[in-house]
């Protein structure tokens, strides 16, 4: 659907509407879903800077416009042949947004507005209110949220790149906390003026940093240790207490198992049995719950399955062939800063001269006591090796083809409220979109050390890993609160035997199916003299599979799968009964 985007300077430009719920120009609030799940944004190309005449701008002086809107230019800094100005928009004494744009673009925006005498008092973004001032902000807990410049000055990392990632993670996390504390008001677009202003300033600061870098994954957002550091650094005691209580209440309402892996105590409401069904939504939801997923995520999983069935489109047929066999995960870094970051289907190359981050296909094979990894590249592919010590050996240098940024193009981004199909007032802000050109660099690589363990990124399987670690722990040691995956070899794909045993391998875990029983388990890939071995932690009865030369996997003996089946509902809490089945291992081949 097409509609017209009218800029404040009076110029009209065609714009395509996004179908996103609220297409904000930001990384989504939680670490959910696919690896690159950036929220859709609506953008209009603005007119070139030369189209506007330069006019003197007064800093910290309110520009009063006929429509009741007031603009205040907070600062302007040199930017190429122009200046980048930060400004605040207010109406009826309430801050609508804080944004930035080129100085040459402000002329049209301020046309017809009258300016008051300039104030000598400097204006700062999101000034931290004085402690003990109860009427400072609405809600009052906002007084604990740090100003943008406080985040930039206090969050420092081990190097410039780590500092950038910490600051990006902080702005994302702080925005999420505002959303969570607002509760249903967030989804109803009923934030207070102070919430909108502070959220907008965080969003603006995030985009300023992330846009030129093509919105990198920061690696800090959503991590418990980083959240703890964030709350402590800025003394957010009240916010922390409310936010953690909110999360605890949510978990209690939607939990399917207690800390011991057993269903929560029965309520006074009678249990309601489940009727037989072939409905894909119901079946997918039940399976998700039986594997240890939470109610909210399992309902979403079931709905998506039901919707695909409803529209009658086989989306699997539209996907590329599934990736099976040996793969890699995690990041590896050389002393020069050159970095490989492995995902299921590609490896990202970072810090190679001035090249921007690029994705390359790769293959993994066993080579004696090492794993040989072939990375596709122009002008030619190159080989690296993962040794038994967990380090990568690579050529001293390699010629890599990629892209560099040669300039930027200005765009205006706005938020669309899908409930009203209208632009959210004051949401417009200017961003700089990179312009790329091809380039080849000769980059030093050499030996590479593995990075830290990270949370898995496998959608549904990732979200049930804590439950899986509870279900399959032997009770000797408590499961970790977060199942981290260390860099190294992994195994992917769906495999089935003639006897009915099925495995669904993902980077984080494997789902075992035998007759009516199914469970999720952790696994490990090792390079042995007898071949590549996959050790599956199946409760107290682990077993080993060996990867065959033809790509199949094989094991010996019998596997007993101890799972559970959903039997009914006790109020709004699912009830389960244990189930068990045994299947012979034998040979398993790749299946859809």
NORJO-V989261 format. One record per residue. N is the residue number from 1. OMEGA is omega in whole degrees, 0 to 359 (* if undefined). BURIAL is b if it has 24 or more other C-alpha atoms within 12 Angstrom, else e. D_CENTER is the distance of its C-alpha to the mean C-alpha in Angstrom with 2 decimals. Layout:
[[N OMEGA BURIAL D_CENTER] [N OMEGA BURIAL D_CENTER]]
This chain:
[[1 182 e 28.11] [2 170 e 29.32] [3 186 e 30.09] [4 178 e 31.29] [5 182 b 29.45] [6 177 e 32.18] [7 184 b 31.62] [8 179 b 33.61] [9 174 e 35.97] [10 181 e 37.22] [11 180 e 35.87] [12 178 e 34.39] [13 178 e 31.82] [14 181 e 30.60] [15 176 b 26.99] [16 182 e 25.11] [17 176 b 23.42] [18 178 b 19.88] [19 181 e 19.63] [20 181 e 16.36] [21 173 e 16.94] [22 192 b 16.54] [23 177 b 15.33] [24 179 b 14.36] [25 184 b 13.73] [26 173 b 10.47] [27 186 b 6.71] [28 187 b 6.32] [29 183 b 7.69] [30 179 b 6.14] [31 180 b 3.97] [32 164 b 5.79] [33 189 e 7.11] [34 187 e 7.23] [35 180 b 6.13] [36 186 e 6.49] [37 186 e 6.08] [38 178 b 7.72] [39 180 b 10.15] [40 179 b 13.64] [41 176 b 16.16] [42 185 b 19.92] [43 173 b 21.89] [44 173 b 25.59] [45 180 b 27.20] [46 179 b 29.38] [47 181 e 32.92] [48 182 e 33.71] [49 184 b 34.52] [50 182 e 38.12] [51 183 e 38.63] [52 177 e 38.87] [53 177 e 41.66] [54 176 e 40.91] [55 179 e 42.11] [56 178 e 42.33] [57 178 b 39.56] [58 183 b 40.24] [59 178 b 37.66] [60 177 b 37.11] [61 182 b 39.53] [62 172 b 38.59] [63 182 b 39.12] [64 184 b 40.39] [65 186 e 40.01] [66 181 e 42.12] [67 178 e 39.31] [68 180 e 38.87] [69 177 b 35.76] [70 176 b 35.97] [71 176 b 34.16] [72 177 b 34.27] [73 184 b 33.57] [74 179 b 32.14] [75 174 b 32.28] [76 180 b 32.57] [77 180 e 31.89] [78 178 e 33.07] [79 184 e 30.77] [80 180 e 32.43] [81 184 e 35.49] [82 174 e 34.28] [83 175 e 32.67] [84 185 b 29.27] [85 173 b 29.98] [86 184 b 27.99] [87 181 b 29.44] [88 178 b 29.34] [89 181 b 30.23] [90 174 b 32.19] [91 182 e 34.21] [92 178 e 36.78] [93 180 e 35.88] [94 178 e 32.20] [95 179 b 29.40] [96 181 b 27.44] [97 169 b 25.07] [98 186 b 24.96] [99 178 b 24.21] [100 179 b 25.47] [101 177 b 27.33] [102 181 b 30.06] [103 181 b 33.43] [104 180 b 35.17] [105 183 b 33.12] [106 183 b 34.22] [107 179 b 37.79] [108 181 b 37.17] [109 185 b 34.92] [110 182 b 37.70] [111 179 b 40.59] [112 180 e 43.13] [113 178 b 41.63] [114 184 e 43.94] [115 176 b 43.04] [116 179 e 44.32] [117 182 e 45.57] [118 178 e 42.98] [119 179 e 41.98] [120 182 e 42.56] [121 181 e 39.91] [122 178 e 36.59] [123 180 e 33.61] [124 177 e 30.22] [125 174 b 26.79] [126 182 b 25.96] [127 180 e 29.03] [128 182 b 28.87] [129 179 e 31.48] [130 178 e 34.40] [131 178 e 34.24] [132 179 e 36.42] [133 190 e 36.21] [134 183 e 35.46] [135 185 e 35.47] [136 186 e 33.14] [137 179 b 29.98] [138 359 e 29.16] [139 187 e 27.77] [140 182 e 29.40] [141 179 b 26.48] [142 180 b 24.89] [143 180 b 27.45] [144 180 b 25.35] [145 183 b 22.35] [146 172 b 22.79] [147 180 b 23.74] [148 182 b 21.66] [149 175 e 24.31] [150 178 b 24.20] [151 182 b 20.53] [152 184 b 21.47] [153 186 e 24.65] [154 181 e 23.78] [155 180 b 20.48] [156 180 e 21.64] [157 183 e 20.47] [158 176 e 22.51] [159 184 e 22.60] [160 181 e 21.63] [161 179 e 18.40] [162 177 e 17.39] [163 178 e 18.55] [164 181 b 16.40] [165 178 b 13.21] [166 181 b 14.48] [167 175 b 15.28] [168 178 b 12.03] [169 180 b 10.36] [170 181 b 13.40] [171 177 b 13.34] [172 183 b 9.87] [173 180 b 11.15] [174 177 b 14.54] [175 179 b 13.59] [176 180 b 12.03] [177 177 b 15.29] [178 178 b 17.37] [179 184 b 15.92] [180 182 b 16.54] [181 178 b 19.96] [182 177 b 20.95] [183 183 e 20.52] [184 178 e 22.01] [185 179 e 23.02] [186 183 e 19.52] [187 179 e 19.62] [188 181 e 23.28] [189 183 b 22.73] [190 177 e 25.12] [191 175 b 23.69] [192 180 b 26.50] [193 180 b 27.33] [194 178 b 26.23] [195 179 b 22.80] [196 183 b 22.38] [197 183 b 23.71] [198 177 b 21.64] [199 180 b 18.35] [200 179 b 19.48] [201 175 b 20.38] [202 180 b 17.02] [203 179 b 15.46] [204 181 b 18.28] [205 179 b 17.96] [206 182 b 14.28] [207 178 b 15.27] [208 182 b 18.39] [209 190 b 16.71] [210 185 b 13.73] [211 180 b 15.79] [212 181 b 18.35] [213 180 b 15.87] [214 174 b 14.17] [215 181 b 10.85] [216 171 b 10.05] [217 188 b 7.25] [218 178 b 9.03] [219 181 b 9.02] [220 183 b 10.21] [221 177 b 7.98] [222 181 b 8.70] [223 183 b 11.40] [224 181 e 14.74] [225 179 e 16.85] [226 178 b 15.09] [227 177 b 15.25] [228 178 b 18.87] [229 181 b 19.57] [230 181 b 18.29] [231 181 b 20.55] [232 182 e 23.43] [233 184 e 23.36] [234 175 b 23.78] [235 183 e 25.91] [236 186 b 23.83] [237 180 e 25.94] [238 179 e 26.42] [239 181 b 22.84] [240 182 b 21.76] [241 181 e 24.47] [242 182 e 23.63] [243 181 b 19.87] [244 177 e 20.49] [245 178 e 23.29] [246 179 e 21.24] [247 179 e 18.68] [248 179 e 21.75] [249 179 e 23.45] [250 181 e 20.58] [251 180 e 20.46] [252 181 e 24.26] [253 188 e 24.40] [254 181 b 22.04] [255 175 b 22.81] [256 178 b 24.62] [257 175 b 25.86] [258 183 e 27.14] [259 181 b 26.86] [260 183 e 29.54] [261 179 b 27.85] [262 177 e 30.49] [263 179 b 30.16] [264 181 e 30.66] [265 181 e 34.28] [266 177 e 35.75] [267 181 e 36.21] [268 181 e 39.51] [269 180 e 38.44] [270 179 e 39.80] [271 180 e 37.58] [272 181 e 37.26] [273 181 e 37.41] [274 178 e 35.28] [275 175 e 37.22] [276 181 e 37.03] [277 170 e 34.69] [278 181 e 33.58] [279 183 e 31.00] [280 178 e 27.74] [281 181 b 25.64] [282 182 b 27.64] [283 180 b 27.69] [284 179 b 23.93] [285 180 b 23.37] [286 181 b 26.12] [287 179 b 24.89] [288 179 b 21.41] [289 181 b 23.23] [290 179 b 25.70] [291 176 b 23.10] [292 179 b 21.88] [293 178 b 19.03] [294 184 b 18.93] [295 185 b 20.73] [296 182 b 18.03] [297 182 b 15.69] [298 175 b 18.92] [299 178 b 20.33] [300 179 b 17.36] [301 180 b 17.81] [302 180 b 21.52] [303 180 e 21.38] [304 177 e 19.43] [305 180 b 22.05] [306 180 e 24.84] [307 179 e 23.84] [308 178 e 23.86] [309 182 e 27.26] [310 184 e 28.48] [311 175 e 27.95] [312 180 e 29.63] [313 177 e 27.41] [314 183 e 26.67] [315 179 e 23.15] [316 180 e 23.45] [317 181 e 26.34] [318 182 e 24.28] [319 173 e 21.74] [320 180 e 22.70] [321 182 e 24.39] [322 178 e 22.23] [323 180 b 21.69] [324 175 b 24.00] [325 184 b 25.49] [326 175 b 24.64] [327 179 b 21.33] [328 173 b 19.64] [329 175 b 16.50] [330 183 b 15.61] [331 177 b 16.70] [332 186 b 20.38] [333 178 b 21.96] [334 180 b 25.58] [335 179 e 27.81] [336 183 e 27.59] [337 177 b 23.83] [338 188 b 23.29] [339 167 b 20.11] [340 174 b 19.12] [341 187 b 15.58] [342 170 b 15.99] [343 183 b 13.94] [344 189 b 15.79] [345 179 b 17.15] [346 174 b 17.24] [347 178 b 17.47] [348 178 b 16.30] [349 182 b 19.23] [350 174 b 18.90] [351 173 b 21.69] [352 183 b 24.42] [353 179 b 26.70] [354 180 b 25.50] [355 174 b 23.52] [356 179 b 19.99] [357 182 b 17.29] [358 180 b 18.32] [359 180 b 17.67] [360 174 b 20.70] [361 179 b 21.76] [362 177 b 23.19] [363 180 b 25.49] [364 176 b 26.30] [365 175 b 29.84] [366 176 b 31.98] [367 184 e 34.48] [368 181 e 36.95] [369 180 e 35.19] [370 170 b 32.15] [371 177 b 29.35] [372 183 b 29.88] [373 178 b 26.87] [374 182 b 27.77] [375 179 b 25.48] [376 185 b 26.28] [377 172 b 27.23] [378 10 e 29.81] [379 177 e 32.69] [380 178 e 32.48] [381 176 e 30.21] [382 184 b 30.37] [383 170 b 30.27] [384 183 b 28.73] [385 175 b 29.49] [386 183 b 27.71] [387 179 b 30.53] [388 178 e 31.32] [389 178 e 30.48] [390 180 b 26.78] [391 178 b 27.16] [392 173 b 27.00] [393 184 b 30.18] [394 175 b 29.88] [395 179 e 32.44] [396 178 e 33.46] [397 178 e 32.30] [398 176 b 31.06] [399 186 b 31.27] [400 178 b 27.94] [401 180 b 27.62] [402 180 b 24.77] [403 174 b 24.33] [404 177 b 24.85] [405 180 e 24.40] [406 179 e 27.86] [407 182 e 27.28] [408 177 e 25.31] [409 182 b 25.79] [410 175 b 25.52] [411 174 b 23.82] [412 180 b 23.69] [413 179 b 20.58] [414 177 b 21.19] [415 178 b 19.66] [416 175 b 21.19] [417 186 b 21.93] [418 180 e 22.14] [419 179 e 24.63] [420 181 e 27.12] [421 181 e 25.97] [422 177 e 26.66] [423 177 b 25.15] [424 182 b 24.20] [425 176 e 26.95] [426 183 b 26.10] [427 183 b 22.56] [428 172 b 23.72] [429 184 b 22.89] [430 176 b 23.43] [431 180 b 20.93] [432 182 b 21.96] [433 183 b 20.84] [434 172 e 21.74] [435 188 e 24.64] [436 174 e 24.64] [437 180 e 27.63] [438 178 e 28.21] [439 177 e 29.27] [440 181 e 30.22] [441 172 b 29.88] [442 189 e 31.66] [443 176 b 29.31] [444 179 b 30.23] [445 179 b 28.41] [446 181 b 30.61] [447 183 b 29.55] [448 180 b 25.90] [449 180 b 24.73] [450 177 b 21.70] [451 181 b 18.85] [452 174 e 17.76] [453 184 e 16.51] [454 176 b 12.78] [455 177 b 11.11] [456 180 b 11.24] [457 184 b 8.64] [458 178 b 11.14] [459 185 b 10.27] [460 182 b 13.54] [461 178 b 14.98] [462 185 b 12.33] [463 180 b 12.93] [464 185 b 16.65] [465 177 b 17.02] [466 178 b 18.45] [467 180 b 20.87] [468 181 b 21.76] [469 176 b 22.61] [470 184 b 24.84] [471 187 b 26.53] [472 177 b 27.33] [473 182 b 28.26] [474 178 e 32.01] [475 181 e 32.28] [476 179 e 33.38] [477 180 e 30.22] [478 178 e 27.55] [479 179 e 24.12] [480 180 e 21.45] [481 181 e 19.07] [482 181 b 16.11] [483 182 b 16.68] [484 180 b 15.72] [485 179 b 16.31] [486 177 b 18.56] [487 179 b 18.78] [488 183 b 21.39] [489 175 b 22.61] [490 182 b 21.16] [491 184 b 22.58] [492 172 b 21.30] [493 176 b 23.05] [494 183 b 25.16] [495 182 b 28.66] [496 177 b 31.73] [497 179 b 35.28] [498 182 e 38.53] [499 176 e 38.89] [500 178 b 35.87] [501 181 b 33.38] [502 175 b 29.82] [503 175 b 26.81] [504 184 b 23.23] [505 170 b 21.56] [506 183 b 17.83] [507 186 b 16.33] [508 189 b 16.07] [509 177 b 19.21] [510 175 b 22.00] [511 179 b 23.40] [512 176 b 27.21] [513 175 b 29.38] [514 185 b 33.13] [515 182 e 35.13] [516 185 b 33.75] [517 176 b 31.89] [518 180 b 28.27] [519 173 b 26.07] [520 184 b 22.89] [521 173 b 23.71] [522 178 b 22.45] [523 181 b 23.99] [524 179 b 24.90] [525 179 b 26.10] [526 180 b 29.10] [527 182 b 31.65] [528 179 e 35.13] [529 180 e 38.60] [530 181 e 38.68] [531 178 b 35.49] [532 184 b 31.75] [533 176 b 31.39] [534 179 b 28.63] [535 182 b 29.23] [536 179 b 27.85] [537 182 b 27.96] [538 183 b 29.54] [539 178 b 30.42] [540 181 e 33.62] [541 179 e 34.53] [542 178 b 32.36] [543 185 b 33.38] [544 174 b 33.01] [545 179 b 32.53] [546 179 b 33.64] [547 182 b 32.23] [548 182 b 35.21] [549 182 e 36.27] [550 178 e 35.74] [551 177 b 32.08] [552 175 b 32.90] [553 184 b 32.55] [554 176 b 35.43] [555 181 b 36.49] [556 178 e 39.61] [557 183 e 40.56] [558 177 e 39.13] [559 175 b 35.74] [560 181 b 35.80] [561 178 b 32.70] [562 182 b 32.75] [563 179 b 30.46] [564 178 b 30.85] [565 177 b 31.48] [566 185 b 30.76] [567 183 e 34.22] [568 179 e 33.84] [569 173 b 32.58] [570 190 e 33.92] [571 176 e 33.23] [572 180 e 29.51] [573 178 b 28.90] [574 174 b 28.99] [575 186 b 31.80] [576 170 b 32.02] [577 182 e 34.79] [578 176 e 34.66] [579 183 e 35.25] [580 177 e 36.05] [581 180 e 36.92] [582 180 b 38.01] [583 176 b 37.63] [584 179 b 39.10] [585 180 b 36.79] [586 181 b 38.62] [587 177 b 36.97] [588 181 b 33.67] [589 181 b 32.77] [590 180 b 29.66] [591 178 b 29.32] [592 * e 27.27]]
